[in-house]
């Protein structure tokens, strides 16, 4: 039962009303984004509005072992790297990147007119992510990628070639 003094949360948000955060890394990465689903109460469905300036990428090429992602291209154009192939994307396109290994690794890069899209994903945790370009592996537990970082019990990124034997250090 809802407390008598609580205001109802509207299930509708206008994308133009979202306040975008900015994340940059080096010369290649810059994204402006805002969470859409979580503020409206979704717990198992993630969604972000993402805007990329011309020639920029939001995040490194990666795959999720536990989460599917879908990108709805709202404006602009660019390129989707998917596995070992590249695909042109433009407003009106939908790209689906299912969970899997490097064959489903994905990354969007904006074209000359920038790129605006809605990123939708399942929010399964724990998740294991691989980064084929850099040879890294990330493990998230407690909150899925894109979820509330304060709820993470584990967030670990290592180089895949630094793995040790399962029994290493055990007595």
Secondary structure, 3 states (H helix, E strand, C coil): CCCCCCCCCCCCCCHHHCCCEEEEECCCEEEEEEECCHHHCCCCEEEEEEEECCCCECCCCEEECCCCEEEEEEEEEEEEEECCEEEEEECCCEEEECCCCHHHCEEEEEEEEEEEEEEEEECCCCEEEEECCCCEEEEEECCCCCCCHHHCCEEEEEEHHHCCCCCCCCC
